[in-house]
């Protein structure tokens, strides 16, 4: 497995080769956290001059995939607000926690401070309608999970996935914390609430290994109890027009 320094050097060569006018670059993801494997991709955020175009690219460099988050300096505030609105802060965390690769004029340092300020403010809170909709959705997933016999393993596993994701969405929102998807979901979940987060993840594991929905359903009920309990009858919402 390549070490962090080797991968950082590889990422820097990628930036200087493809973007010779780059104003800054930072390497994030698993590499920055010291968790890289032989197949980990390179998550690189690159600051571009305003004459360029903000975009996202996936390339292969020196045999390794690289996901590039390309933003002009002028576009950064709007992009950060979009990243915050998703409540995941993917690129915000790259700028905050990543390894600086290039900063010839101090642009990267200034943008990192912007990212840190947005992260410190936290994700936007859910609206009352969003809380109710998510509570109702999680209650439905939980009820369906309990009602699905172990013989229907495809349905059971699918329900467990949706149940965990919705529970993580609500639990992180309850704590005013950032959420995540994929491998970042358990990381963000455990960071936001180590006890309840682990209970949810252990419940999903029990279902996957033993076809037992009870631990996950019990963990979900604990999350719902923080928010006023399961929501069934009485829920209503207007269709969007």
Short mmCIF file of the C-alpha atoms (twelve columns), coordinates in Angstrom:
data_MODEL
# 
_entry.id   MODEL 
# 
loop_
_atom_site.group_PDB 
_atom_site.id 
_atom_site.type_symbol 
_atom_site.label_atom_id 
_atom_site.label_alt_id 
_atom_site.label_comp_id 
_atom_site.label_asym_id 
_atom_site.label_seq_id 
_atom_site.Cartn_x 
_atom_site.Cartn_y 
_atom_site.Cartn_z 
_atom_site.pdbx_PDB_model_num 
ATOM 1   C CA . UNK A 1   0.000   0.000   0.000   1 
ATOM 2   C CA . UNK A 2   1.345   3.457   -0.919  1 
ATOM 3   C CA . UNK A 3   1.985   5.788   2.000   1 
ATOM 4   C CA . UNK A 4   0.397   9.188   2.421   1 
ATOM 5   C CA . UNK A 5   3.449   11.100  1.196   1 
ATOM 6   C CA . UNK A 6   3.692   9.050   -1.975  1 
ATOM 7   C CA . UNK A 7   0.025   9.575   -2.775  1 
ATOM 8   C CA . UNK A 8   0.253   13.297  -2.024  1 
ATOM 9   C CA . UNK A 9   3.172   13.592  -4.453  1 
ATOM 10  C CA . UNK A 10  1.172   11.701  -7.067  1 
ATOM 11  C CA . UNK A 11  -1.794  14.048  -6.548  1 
ATOM 12  C CA . UNK A 12  0.471   17.100  -6.873  1 
ATOM 13  C CA . UNK A 13  1.851   15.831  -10.173 1 
ATOM 14  C CA . UNK A 14  -1.717  15.382  -11.387 1 
ATOM 15  C CA . UNK A 15  -2.601  18.967  -10.515 1 
ATOM 16  C CA . UNK A 16  0.502   20.572  -11.993 1 
ATOM 17  C CA . UNK A 17  0.204   18.500  -15.172 1 
ATOM 18  C CA . UNK A 18  -3.485  19.046  -15.879 1 
ATOM 19  C CA . UNK A 19  -3.956  22.477  -14.308 1 
ATOM 20  C CA . UNK A 20  -0.752  24.499  -14.634 1 
ATOM 21  C CA . UNK A 21  -2.654  27.703  -13.745 1 
ATOM 22  C CA . UNK A 22  -4.145  26.248  -10.528 1 
ATOM 23  C CA . UNK A 23  -4.299  28.721  -7.632  1 
ATOM 24  C CA . UNK A 24  -4.444  25.996  -4.996  1 
ATOM 25  C CA . UNK A 25  -5.065  22.306  -4.434  1 
ATOM 26  C CA . UNK A 26  -5.803  20.062  -1.484  1 
ATOM 27  C CA . UNK A 27  -5.964  16.266  -1.167  1 
ATOM 28  C CA . UNK A 28  -8.791  14.867  0.926   1 
ATOM 29  C CA . UNK A 29  -10.714 11.637  1.457   1 
ATOM 30  C CA . UNK A 30  -9.227  8.435   2.787   1 
ATOM 31  C CA . UNK A 31  -5.695  9.444   1.870   1 
ATOM 32  C CA . UNK A 32  -5.795  12.556  4.051   1 
ATOM 33  C CA . UNK A 33  -7.148  10.474  6.939   1 
ATOM 34  C CA . UNK A 34  -4.477  7.811   6.596   1 
ATOM 35  C CA . UNK A 35  -7.019  5.174   5.554   1 
ATOM 36  C CA . UNK A 36  -5.992  4.711   1.941   1 
ATOM 37  C CA . UNK A 37  -5.844  1.255   0.402   1 
ATOM 38  C CA . UNK A 38  -4.194  0.097   -2.804  1 
ATOM 39  C CA . UNK A 39  -7.380  0.895   -4.719  1 
ATOM 40  C CA . UNK A 40  -8.359  4.164   -3.001  1 
ATOM 41  C CA . UNK A 41  -8.982  7.025   -5.386  1 
ATOM 42  C CA . UNK A 42  -7.534  10.501  -4.977  1 
ATOM 43  C CA . UNK A 43  -10.058 13.127  -3.898  1 
ATOM 44  C CA . UNK A 44  -8.557  16.441  -4.961  1 
ATOM 45  C CA . UNK A 45  -10.109 19.900  -4.716  1 
ATOM 46  C CA . UNK A 46  -8.514  22.392  -7.091  1 
ATOM 47  C CA . UNK A 47  -8.904  26.167  -7.126  1 
ATOM 48  C CA . UNK A 48  -8.962  27.619  -10.625 1 
ATOM 49  C CA . UNK A 49  -8.685  31.179  -11.909 1 
ATOM 50  C CA . UNK A 50  -11.987 32.879  -12.644 1 
ATOM 51  C CA . UNK A 51  -11.333 32.587  -16.363 1 
ATOM 52  C CA . UNK A 52  -11.903 28.812  -16.047 1 
ATOM 53  C CA . UNK A 53  -15.129 26.862  -15.389 1 
ATOM 54  C CA . UNK A 54  -16.207 25.097  -12.187 1 
ATOM 55  C CA . UNK A 55  -16.879 21.411  -12.729 1 
ATOM 56  C CA . UNK A 56  -16.246 17.873  -11.508 1 
ATOM 57  C CA . UNK A 57  -14.074 15.358  -13.316 1 
ATOM 58  C CA . UNK A 58  -12.969 11.768  -12.818 1 
ATOM 59  C CA . UNK A 59  -9.663  10.846  -14.433 1 
ATOM 60  C CA . UNK A 60  -7.013  8.175   -14.157 1 
ATOM 61  C CA . UNK A 61  -3.509  9.358   -13.335 1 
ATOM 62  C CA . UNK A 62  -0.480  7.100   -13.036 1 
ATOM 63  C CA . UNK A 63  -2.777  4.092   -12.770 1 
ATOM 64  C CA . UNK A 64  -4.975  5.485   -9.999  1 
ATOM 65  C CA . UNK A 65  -8.462  7.001   -10.258 1 
ATOM 66  C CA . UNK A 66  -8.785  10.603  -9.179  1 
ATOM 67  C CA . UNK A 67  -11.980 12.527  -8.450  1 
ATOM 68  C CA . UNK A 68  -11.440 16.219  -9.052  1 
ATOM 69  C CA . UNK A 69  -13.563 18.975  -7.528  1 
ATOM 70  C CA . UNK A 70  -12.747 22.006  -9.653  1 
ATOM 71  C CA . UNK A 71  -13.958 25.447  -8.625  1 
ATOM 72  C CA . UNK A 72  -13.065 28.977  -9.586  1 
ATOM 73  C CA . UNK A 73  -12.366 31.317  -6.702  1 
ATOM 74  C CA . UNK A 74  -15.439 33.394  -7.570  1 
ATOM 75  C CA . UNK A 75  -17.705 30.322  -7.484  1 
ATOM 76  C CA . UNK A 76  -16.501 29.055  -4.103  1 
ATOM 77  C CA . UNK A 77  -19.028 30.885  -1.832  1 
ATOM 78  C CA . UNK A 78  -22.021 29.690  -3.853  1 
ATOM 79  C CA . UNK A 79  -20.612 26.170  -4.100  1 
ATOM 80  C CA . UNK A 80  -19.961 25.995  -0.361  1 
ATOM 81  C CA . UNK A 81  -23.544 27.043  0.321   1 
ATOM 82  C CA . UNK A 82  -24.790 24.305  -2.026  1 
ATOM 83  C CA . UNK A 83  -22.550 21.774  -0.257  1 
ATOM 84  C CA . UNK A 84  -23.882 22.933  3.114   1 
ATOM 85  C CA . UNK A 85  -27.511 22.682  1.980   1 
ATOM 86  C CA . UNK A 86  -27.003 18.955  1.263   1 
ATOM 87  C CA . UNK A 87  -25.961 18.561  4.914   1 
ATOM 88  C CA . UNK A 88  -22.999 16.399  3.858   1 
ATOM 89  C CA . UNK A 89  -20.323 19.033  3.321   1 
ATOM 90  C CA . UNK A 90  -18.265 16.732  1.109   1 
ATOM 91  C CA . UNK A 91  -15.987 19.361  -0.401  1 
ATOM 92  C CA . UNK A 92  -16.093 21.528  2.702   1 
ATOM 93  C CA . UNK A 93  -14.417 18.700  4.616   1 
ATOM 94  C CA . UNK A 94  -11.807 18.240  1.891   1 
ATOM 95  C CA . UNK A 95  -10.776 21.879  2.224   1 
ATOM 96  C CA . UNK A 96  -10.900 21.777  6.020   1 
ATOM 97  C CA . UNK A 97  -9.195  18.450  6.731   1 
ATOM 98  C CA . UNK A 98  -7.241  17.739  3.559   1 
ATOM 99  C CA . UNK A 99  -3.515  17.888  2.866   1 
ATOM 100 C CA . UNK A 100 -2.492  21.139  1.129   1 
ATOM 101 C CA . UNK A 101 -0.705  20.437  -2.142  1 
ATOM 102 C CA . UNK A 102 -0.343  23.845  -3.729  1 
ATOM 103 C CA . UNK A 103 -0.884  27.425  -2.552  1 
ATOM 104 C CA . UNK A 104 1.382   29.843  -4.431  1 
ATOM 105 C CA . UNK A 105 -0.493  33.066  -3.570  1 
ATOM 106 C CA . UNK A 106 -2.424  32.195  -0.424  1 
ATOM 107 C CA . UNK A 107 -5.748  31.554  -2.187  1 
ATOM 108 C CA . UNK A 108 -6.026  28.087  -0.704  1 
ATOM 109 C CA . UNK A 109 -5.454  29.387  2.822   1 
ATOM 110 C CA . UNK A 110 -8.240  31.942  2.395   1 
ATOM 111 C CA . UNK A 111 -10.669 29.374  0.986   1 
ATOM 112 C CA . UNK A 112 -9.857  26.934  3.793   1 
ATOM 113 C CA . UNK A 113 -10.851 29.595  6.312   1 
ATOM 114 C CA . UNK A 114 -14.133 30.059  4.462   1 
ATOM 115 C CA . UNK A 115 -14.760 26.297  4.577   1 
ATOM 116 C CA . UNK A 116 -13.956 26.154  8.279   1 
ATOM 117 C CA . UNK A 117 -16.411 28.970  8.992   1 
ATOM 118 C CA . UNK A 118 -19.197 27.188  7.086   1 
ATOM 119 C CA . UNK A 119 -18.471 23.892  8.845   1 
ATOM 120 C CA . UNK A 120 -18.440 25.613  12.243  1 
ATOM 121 C CA . UNK A 121 -21.901 27.036  11.511  1 
ATOM 122 C CA . UNK A 122 -23.143 23.497  10.915  1 
ATOM 123 C CA . UNK A 123 -25.647 22.161  8.397   1 
ATOM 124 C CA . UNK A 124 -29.004 23.900  7.997   1 
ATOM 125 C CA . UNK A 125 -31.678 22.689  10.430  1 
ATOM 126 C CA . UNK A 126 -34.607 20.723  9.089   1 
ATOM 127 C CA . UNK A 127 -37.855 22.602  8.704   1 
ATOM 128 C CA . UNK A 128 -40.904 21.450  10.698  1 
ATOM 129 C CA . UNK A 129 -42.324 19.892  7.537   1 
ATOM 130 C CA . UNK A 130 -39.047 18.050  6.884   1 
ATOM 131 C CA . UNK A 131 -38.976 16.717  10.446  1 
ATOM 132 C CA . UNK A 132 -42.515 15.367  10.132  1 
ATOM 133 C CA . UNK A 133 -41.944 13.888  6.693   1 
ATOM 134 C CA . UNK A 134 -38.784 12.127  7.847   1 
ATOM 135 C CA . UNK A 135 -40.384 10.905  11.070  1 
ATOM 136 C CA . UNK A 136 -43.287 9.473   9.100   1 
ATOM 137 C CA . UNK A 137 -40.987 7.887   6.516   1 
ATOM 138 C CA . UNK A 138 -38.773 6.298   9.164   1 
ATOM 139 C CA . UNK A 139 -41.828 4.988   11.012  1 
ATOM 140 C CA . UNK A 140 -43.081 3.356   7.804   1 
ATOM 141 C CA . UNK A 141 -39.697 1.761   7.116   1 
ATOM 142 C CA . UNK A 142 -39.524 0.464   10.673  1 
ATOM 143 C CA . UNK A 143 -43.033 -1.002  10.541  1 
ATOM 144 C CA . UNK A 144 -42.383 -2.658  7.169   1 
ATOM 145 C CA . UNK A 145 -39.095 -4.042  8.444   1 
ATOM 146 C CA . UNK A 146 -40.760 -5.702  11.432  1 
ATOM 147 C CA . UNK A 147 -43.583 -7.055  9.246   1 
ATOM 148 C CA . UNK A 148 -41.289 -8.571  6.618   1 
ATOM 149 C CA . UNK A 149 -40.564 -12.274 7.271   1 
ATOM 150 C CA . UNK A 150 -36.923 -13.436 7.161   1 
ATOM 151 C CA . UNK A 151 -37.781 -15.611 4.161   1 
ATOM 152 C CA . UNK A 152 -38.087 -12.415 2.096   1 
ATOM 153 C CA . UNK A 153 -34.409 -11.586 2.405   1 
ATOM 154 C CA . UNK A 154 -34.192 -9.261  -0.589  1 
ATOM 155 C CA . UNK A 155 -36.998 -7.108  0.791   1 
ATOM 156 C CA . UNK A 156 -35.647 -7.291  4.333   1 
ATOM 157 C CA . UNK A 157 -32.153 -6.169  3.326   1 
ATOM 158 C CA . UNK A 158 -33.504 -3.360  1.159   1 
ATOM 159 C CA . UNK A 159 -35.678 -2.106  3.995   1 
ATOM 160 C CA . UNK A 160 -32.764 -2.253  6.418   1 
ATOM 161 C CA . UNK A 161 -30.719 -0.049  4.102   1 
ATOM 162 C CA . UNK A 162 -33.424 2.599   3.782   1 
ATOM 163 C CA . UNK A 163 -34.200 2.406   7.500   1 
ATOM 164 C CA . UNK A 164 -30.581 2.996   8.501   1 
ATOM 165 C CA . UNK A 165 -30.167 5.891   6.080   1 
ATOM 166 C CA . UNK A 166 -33.325 7.661   7.258   1 
ATOM 167 C CA . UNK A 167 -32.456 7.069   10.910  1 
ATOM 168 C CA . UNK A 168 -28.964 8.471   10.321  1 
ATOM 169 C CA . UNK A 169 -30.477 11.491  8.554   1 
ATOM 170 C CA . UNK A 170 -32.704 12.240  11.541  1 
ATOM 171 C CA . UNK A 171 -30.173 11.477  14.261  1 
ATOM 172 C CA . UNK A 172 -27.469 13.669  12.748  1 
ATOM 173 C CA . UNK A 173 -30.032 16.440  12.202  1 
ATOM 174 C CA . UNK A 174 -31.128 16.117  15.829  1 
ATOM 175 C CA . UNK A 175 -27.553 16.798  16.918  1 
ATOM 176 C CA . UNK A 176 -27.046 19.548  14.330  1 
ATOM 177 C CA . UNK A 177 -24.287 17.392  12.833  1 
ATOM 178 C CA . UNK A 178 -23.160 16.634  9.312   1 
ATOM 179 C CA . UNK A 179 -24.332 13.441  7.665   1 
ATOM 180 C CA . UNK A 180 -22.830 11.297  4.913   1 
ATOM 181 C CA . UNK A 181 -23.447 8.576   2.377   1 
ATOM 182 C CA . UNK A 182 -21.617 5.358   1.583   1 
ATOM 183 C CA . UNK A 183 -18.703 4.694   3.907   1 
ATOM 184 C CA . UNK A 184 -19.087 8.187   5.344   1 
ATOM 185 C CA . UNK A 185 -22.527 7.411   6.751   1 
ATOM 186 C CA . UNK A 186 -21.258 5.251   9.646   1 
ATOM 187 C CA . UNK A 187 -18.338 7.620   10.252  1 
ATOM 188 C CA . UNK A 188 -20.557 10.690  10.521  1 
ATOM 189 C CA . UNK A 189 -23.188 8.775   12.469  1 
ATOM 190 C CA . UNK A 190 -20.714 7.556   15.093  1 
ATOM 191 C CA . UNK A 191 -19.202 11.024  15.326  1 
ATOM 192 C CA . UNK A 192 -22.605 12.626  15.925  1 
ATOM 193 C CA . UNK A 193 -23.855 10.082  18.480  1 
ATOM 194 C CA . UNK A 194 -21.451 7.258   19.401  1 
ATOM 195 C CA . UNK A 195 -23.989 5.337   21.507  1 
ATOM 196 C CA . UNK A 196 -27.147 5.535   19.413  1 
ATOM 197 C CA . UNK A 197 -25.146 5.434   16.197  1 
ATOM 198 C CA . UNK A 198 -23.458 2.190   17.178  1 
ATOM 199 C CA . UNK A 199 -26.802 0.721   18.230  1 
ATOM 200 C CA . UNK A 200 -28.226 1.464   14.775  1 
ATOM 201 C CA . UNK A 201 -25.208 0.006   13.000  1 
ATOM 202 C CA . UNK A 202 -25.188 -3.085  15.216  1 
ATOM 203 C CA . UNK A 203 -28.892 -3.506  14.470  1 
ATOM 204 C CA . UNK A 204 -28.247 -3.464  10.746  1 
ATOM 205 C CA . UNK A 205 -25.434 -5.968  11.218  1 
ATOM 206 C CA . UNK A 206 -27.732 -8.290  13.172  1 
ATOM 207 C CA . UNK A 207 -30.269 -8.191  10.386  1 
ATOM 208 C CA . UNK A 208 -27.649 -8.846  7.717   1 
ATOM 209 C CA . UNK A 209 -26.069 -11.754 9.574   1 
ATOM 210 C CA . UNK A 210 -29.014 -13.261 11.424  1 
ATOM 211 C CA . UNK A 211 -32.120 -11.997 9.567   1 
ATOM 212 C CA . UNK A 212 -33.294 -10.522 12.879  1 
ATOM 213 C CA . UNK A 213 -35.024 -7.129  12.472  1 
ATOM 214 C CA . UNK A 214 -35.673 -6.557  16.181  1 
ATOM 215 C CA . UNK A 215 -32.345 -4.902  17.165  1 
ATOM 216 C CA . UNK A 216 -32.534 -2.422  14.298  1 
ATOM 217 C CA . UNK A 217 -36.215 -1.692  14.905  1 
ATOM 218 C CA . UNK A 218 -35.526 -1.146  18.600  1 
ATOM 219 C CA . UNK A 219 -32.661 1.218   17.786  1 
ATOM 220 C CA . UNK A 220 -34.871 3.149   15.377  1 
ATOM 221 C CA . UNK A 221 -37.594 3.473   17.981  1 
ATOM 222 C CA . UNK A 222 -34.988 5.006   20.271  1 
ATOM 223 C CA . UNK A 223 -34.210 7.630   17.630  1 
ATOM 224 C CA . UNK A 224 -37.893 8.342   17.053  1 
ATOM 225 C CA . UNK A 225 -38.441 8.767   20.792  1 
ATOM 226 C CA . UNK A 226 -36.036 11.721  20.685  1 
ATOM 227 C CA . UNK A 227 -38.327 13.379  18.147  1 
ATOM 228 C CA . UNK A 228 -41.738 12.747  19.653  1 
ATOM 229 C CA . UNK A 229 -42.099 9.049   18.859  1 
ATOM 230 C CA . UNK A 230 -43.283 7.168   15.765  1 
ATOM 231 C CA . UNK A 231 -45.593 9.116   13.481  1 
ATOM 232 C CA . UNK A 232 -48.491 7.256   11.876  1 
ATOM 233 C CA . UNK A 233 -52.106 8.400   11.998  1 
ATOM 234 C CA . UNK A 234 -52.524 12.146  11.962  1 
ATOM 235 C CA . UNK A 235 -49.709 12.764  9.501   1 
ATOM 236 C CA . UNK A 236 -50.668 14.978  6.571   1 
ATOM 237 C CA . UNK A 237 -48.891 17.052  3.995   1 
ATOM 238 C CA . UNK A 238 -49.827 19.003  0.909   1 
ATOM 239 C CA . UNK A 239 -48.793 17.834  -2.524  1 
ATOM 240 C CA . UNK A 240 -46.401 20.132  -4.279  1 
ATOM 241 C CA . UNK A 241 -47.939 22.116  -7.093  1 
# 
